[in-house]
């Protein structure tokens, strides 16, 4: 069995340095180990792609050049996107029977009419940065003004000023989903769940609005776990223990990516990765014909959920059996999007 804690994580896409903007270049994928385990339905399933398939699909073992022209960058990311979206489609075919089918279009999809560009937003995957960009595209305020807005102000503004799929008749929704450039993003489930905990269940991180959310969910989760009720922060372990219950408390911030944007039912033009956010975002913007740059988040986000030390510290609280249960709970988020079972500790 592959140890969750000791093996290094590898992601499918390597970041590159480009003139707009500059990012750290990362080396390519190491050979992935195959792990055979029990699925949530009790069937044996292969949870990871063999190393030769990974390398053949993504061709990521070469270190990328530190500088690229705009054309070289677009060509490189067009190829990366083509390979990754194909991988997701292949995984969808393989696990189709296990993944709930879409009943209606994702209501959290936003779009821009001029650029013919739609984005299915998944909580804890750069939603605030994308909301800022869509506010600029909508004409609400200019780029520099929106960059100065607080996160709660952005959250309130985009719900009013950015067109959402759900507000339009079904005929228009179908037109958008058939003819616009459709985008969704994914993120390593381990860091995404840690970000959700840090954002919504740690009081010192909460905005004035989400203090109320913090108290409500803290009380609900403690009741669910049979713990003494208080408004003190939950531990990360208590949060994980709630997630792995047969009937956990549902919330968009820790809901499954595999059923949020329905990549097995919608033919997305781009499926980007949070781990390579800037490059994917700027590729998308150039693809749809925008000259904007993706808004830069703070160098260290307040949740700090992707940092090595934070991951090690937080997940050290979790027992091996709980970590296994967490993996099985979010099994198809790992399988569909190529994330390894091991914690992403580099």
N, C-alpha and C positions, 0 to 999 in steps of 0.2 A: 504493500500500500504506500502511496506517495504521502509523505508527511506534509500536512498543511503549512507547518510553521518554518521548516528548514529549507525547502526548495525555493529557488528564485523564480519570480514571476517573469514572464515575457509577454509583451503585447504584440499585436499583429502589425502595427505600423510604427515606423521609426520617425522621430521628428527630424527635420532638416533645417539648416540655416538658410534663410533667404533674405533678399534685400527688404522685403515687406511682409512681416516684421522679421527680426532675427530671433531664432530659437536655437537651443542647444541640439547639436547632432547627437543621435544615440545609435549605438551599434545595433545590429540586426538580431534576429531571433535565434536563440539557442535551441538545440533539439529538445522537443517536448517529450515528457514521459507519458506513457499510456497507463491509465488507471481504470480498472474494471470494478464497478461497484453496483450496489442495488439502487434502483430508481425509486421514486416515491410510490410507484405502482408495483414494486417488488420484482421487476424484470431486470436481468443483467443488461447493462448498456455500456458501450464504450464511451467514456466521457471526454476523451481527448484525441485529437487527430494525430496520426503518426507523424514523426518528424519529417519524413520525406514528402508527405502530402503538404504539410505546413510550408515547407521551403519552396515546393513547386508552385503552390498557389500564390504565395506572397513575395517570393524572391527577395527576401529581406535580409539575407546574410551578409550582403556587401555594405560596407560603410558608405553612406551617401556623401557626395561632395559638400564642402562647407558653404559654398556659394552657388546659386543658380540664377539664371535669367528668368524672367517672368514666364516665357514660353516653356522653358525646361521644367519649371515648377509645375505649371499646369499639366504638362504631359505626364510628369511623375505621379501627380496626385490623381489624375484621370485613371491611370493604370492601377494605382493602389485602391482607388474606389471601385473600379471594375472588379478587381479580384476579391475585395472584401464583400461587396454586395452579392457576388456569385456564391461566395462561401456561405453567407447567411441564407440564401435561397436553397442551397444544397442541404443545410442543416434543417431548414423548414420542411423540406420534403421528407427528410429522414425521420423527424419527430412530429410530423403533422398531426397524427392521431392523439398525441399527448397535449397539444396546445389548443386552448379554446379558440373557436373561430369568431371572427368579428361580426357583431350584430348591427353595428352602425359605425359611421366614420368617427374617428377620434375627435371629441368635442374640444379638445385643447389644442387643436391645430390652428395656427395663425397664418395669415398670408398677406402678400403685397400685390395689389392688382397690376401696378405698372410693370413690375419685374416678373410677374407670373411666377411667383416664388412662394412656396408654402413650407412651414416647419411644424412638425409635430413635437410639442414640448414635453419633455419628461422631467419631472421635478428632480432637483439636485444634479442636473447636468447643464450648468451654465445658463439657466433660464433667465436670470437677471440680466446677464450680458446680452443675450438675444433679444430680450424685451427692450433694452435700451436701443438696440439697432433698429428694431421694428418701429419704435417711436420716432426715430429720425426719419425712416422711410415714409412714415405716415404724415410727416410734416408737422408733428406736434410741437417740436422745438428743434433748434439746430444741434449739431453733434456736441459741441463744447458745453452747451447748456445742459444737455441730458447726461453728459458725463459727470456733472457736478451734483446731480440729483441723488438723494439717499435711496437705499434699496427699497424701503417701504413706499416711498413716493413713486418709484418706478413701477412697483407692483400694482399700486392703485391706478396709475395712469394708463398702463398698457391695456388693462381690462376695459377701459372706456374708449381709447383712441386707436387701438389696433384691431383690424377686422379679424373675427374668429369664424371658423367654418360653421359652427353650430348656429350662428345667427342668421344663416342664409337658407333659402329653400333647398330641398334635396336636389333639384335640377342644377342649381349653381354649385352645390357641393360636389356633385358628380363631374361637372366641368373642371373644377379645380383639381380634383384628384386624378383626372385623366390627362389633363393638358399642361398643368403647371409643373415646375421643377419641385419635386417632393423630397424633403430632407427630414431625417431624424438622427439623433445622437444616442450613443450608448456609453456606459461607464463601467469600470470594474465594480461588481456588486459589493465587494467588501468595503471599498472606499465610499461608495455611494451610501450604503447603510450607516456608516460611521458619520458621514456628513449629515444625514437626516437626523440622527441622534443629537449631534452637536448643535444643529440649527434649531430644532424644535423642542428638545428636552433638556437642554442645559440653560438655566435661567440667565446666566451672565452673558450669554450670546444673543439673547432674544431682544427684538425691538419692543417698543411699547405695545404694539399690536399683538405680537406673538407671546408676550408674557401670559396672556389669557389662554392662548393655545397650549402653552407649556403646562399651565395648571390643570387644564381640562384633561389633557392626555396623560399627565402624570397620575392623576386620580384614577382615570379609567384603567390604565395599565396595572396599577397596584391592586385595584379591585379584581382584575382579570387573573392576576397571579396569586391572589389571596394574601397580599401583604398589608401591613398596617398603613392606613391612609395618611399621607402627609404631602405637603407641597414642596418638600425638598427634592432635589434632582434625583431622578432614577440613575442607577449605575448603568453602564453600557451592557453589563451582563444581564441585568434585569430586562433591558430593552430587547436583547437577543432572545432571552427566554420567552418573551411575549411573541416574538416573530415566529418561533418554531412551534407554537401551539397549533393544534389542529384547526382552531378557529381564532386566528389572531385578530387584533383590532386593525381594521383597514384604514389606510391613509395614502394619498397620492405620493407622499414623500418617501415611502418605503414599499409602494406597490411594485409589482414585477414589470420590468421593461418589456418582456416578451408579449405581454398583453396590453401594454399601455398604448403603443403606436401600431400594433398589429403588423409587424414586418412580414409575417407569413401570409397576409391577405392583401397588403398594399405593396405595389411595385415601386419602392423608393428609388429615386435617381441617385441619391447620396445617403449613405449611412456612415456618419462620422464617429470618431472616437474621442471621448473627453481627454484621454491621455495625449492626444495630438491636436488639441482644440484649435490653437491659433492657425496652424497650417490648414486644417480642414475648413475652418470658418472662412479664411481668406481665399481658399480655392473655390468655395461655394459662392462667395460674393463676386468674384471675377467671372465665374460660370454664368451667373444670372445677369451680369452686365452692370454691377454696381461698382463705383470707384471708392466706396467707403472702406475703411479698415475696421476690423472687428474690435469692439471696445475692450480695452485692457482692464482686467480685474486687478485688485490689489496684489502685490507680490506675495503676500501671505494672507490668504483668506482667513476670516475669523474662525471658521470651523477647522481649518488646517488638517483636513481629513486624509489628505494624500501623503502627508509627510511620513518618513520612515519611523521616526521616534513615536509619533502619535499612533501609528498603526500597531507598532510593537507593544506599546503600553496598553492600548485599548483591548487588543485581541489576546493579550496575555491573561486577561481576566476570564476568558472563555475556555471551558473544558474541551477536550478533544471530542467528546460525544456531542456537545452542544455545537461545536464548529461543524461537525459532520452533518448534523440536523439542519443547520443553517444552509449549508451547501445544497442539501437535498431540497430544501424549501425553495431555493432560487435556482434550481438545477438548470432550467431552460434559459435563464439569463446567462449562465456560464456557457452552455452548449451552443446556443444560437450565435453568440457573439465572440466565441473563441477565447473566453477568459479561462485561465487555468484554475484548478482546484486549490492550488497553493496560495497563501497570502502574498500579495504583491509587495514583498519586502526585498528591496534591492541592496 
